[in-house]
């Protein structure tokens, strides 16, 4: 007789984490054993952007995340319509584009 291993994983979401962190730029780097994603918050008029969170994962987990994001984007676009990107922001064009132009600001 086979054992029933259908136990559900319980995930705890603490209130301070549930609030989330806003990010409008992600910087992704990798080594042979890790994929590192820095989530950055850029503010208009400021010369300095702040890394708000860093996620480090194994390449296998990063690929699973990629597939999950692709699936969710497809579902989103099916429900709400295509997400439009500026021409310079298309994937694989070798450019890193900020979500808005950074100009020297004055306080």
C-alpha positions as CSV (number, residue, x, y, z in Angstrom):
1,X,0.0,0.0,0.0
2,X,1.4,3.4,-1.0
3,X,1.6,6.2,1.6
4,X,-0.4,9.4,1.0
5,X,2.1,12.3,0.8
6,X,-0.4,14.9,-0.2
7,X,0.5,17.3,2.7
8,X,-0.1,21.0,2.0
9,X,2.8,23.4,2.5
10,X,1.8,26.1,5.0
11,X,3.3,29.5,4.2
12,X,3.4,32.3,6.8
13,X,3.1,35.9,5.5
14,X,4.1,38.3,8.2
15,X,2.4,41.7,8.2
16,X,5.6,43.7,7.5
17,X,6.3,41.5,4.5
18,X,2.7,41.6,3.3
19,X,3.0,45.3,2.8
20,X,5.4,44.6,-0.1
21,X,8.3,46.8,-1.4
22,X,7.9,49.0,-4.4
23,X,10.4,48.6,-7.1
24,X,10.6,50.1,-10.6
25,X,13.9,48.6,-11.7
26,X,15.5,45.2,-11.4
27,X,19.1,44.4,-12.0
28,X,19.9,40.8,-12.6
29,X,23.4,39.2,-12.4
30,X,24.6,35.6,-12.2
31,X,27.4,33.3,-11.4
32,X,27.7,29.6,-12.2
33,X,25.7,28.7,-9.1
34,X,23.4,31.7,-8.4
35,X,21.1,34.2,-10.0
36,X,21.0,37.5,-8.1
37,X,18.2,40.0,-8.5
38,X,18.4,43.4,-7.0
39,X,15.0,45.3,-6.8
40,X,15.7,49.0,-7.0
41,X,13.5,52.0,-6.3
42,X,14.3,55.0,-8.5
43,X,12.8,58.4,-7.7
44,X,12.5,61.2,-10.3
45,X,15.1,64.0,-9.8
46,X,17.4,61.9,-7.5
47,X,20.8,60.9,-8.6
48,X,20.9,57.9,-6.3
49,X,18.7,54.8,-6.5
50,X,18.2,52.5,-3.5
51,X,18.3,48.7,-3.6
52,X,15.1,47.8,-1.7
53,X,15.5,44.0,-1.8
54,X,18.0,41.4,-3.0
55,X,16.9,37.9,-4.0
56,X,19.5,35.1,-4.5
57,X,18.4,31.8,-5.9
58,X,19.8,28.8,-7.7
59,X,19.6,28.8,-11.5
60,X,17.0,26.1,-11.4
61,X,14.8,28.1,-9.2
62,X,15.3,31.2,-11.3
63,X,14.2,29.3,-14.4
64,X,11.1,28.1,-12.5
65,X,10.4,31.7,-11.6
66,X,10.8,32.7,-15.3
67,X,8.3,30.1,-16.4
68,X,5.8,31.2,-13.7
69,X,6.2,34.9,-14.6
70,X,5.6,34.0,-18.3
71,X,2.5,32.1,-17.4
72,X,1.2,34.9,-15.3
73,X,1.9,37.6,-17.9
74,X,0.1,35.5,-20.5
75,X,-2.9,35.2,-18.1
76,X,-2.8,39.0,-17.3
77,X,-2.7,40.0,-21.0
78,X,-5.5,37.6,-21.8
79,X,-7.7,39.3,-19.2
80,X,-6.5,42.9,-19.5
81,X,-4.9,43.2,-22.9
82,X,-1.2,43.5,-24.0
83,X,1.4,45.2,-21.9
84,X,3.1,47.8,-24.0
85,X,6.8,48.5,-23.7
86,X,8.7,51.4,-25.3
87,X,10.7,50.3,-28.3
88,X,14.0,50.6,-26.4
89,X,12.7,48.4,-23.7
90,X,12.2,45.3,-25.8
91,X,14.0,42.2,-24.4
92,X,17.4,41.1,-25.7
93,X,18.3,44.5,-27.2
94,X,21.3,44.8,-25.0
95,X,20.1,48.0,-23.3
96,X,19.1,48.7,-19.8
97,X,16.4,51.3,-19.7
98,X,15.2,53.1,-16.6
99,X,11.4,53.3,-16.3
100,X,11.7,57.1,-16.6
101,X,14.3,59.7,-17.5
102,X,16.6,60.8,-14.7
103,X,17.2,64.5,-14.8
104,X,19.3,66.5,-12.4
105,X,16.9,67.7,-9.8
106,X,16.9,70.6,-7.4
107,X,15.4,70.6,-3.9
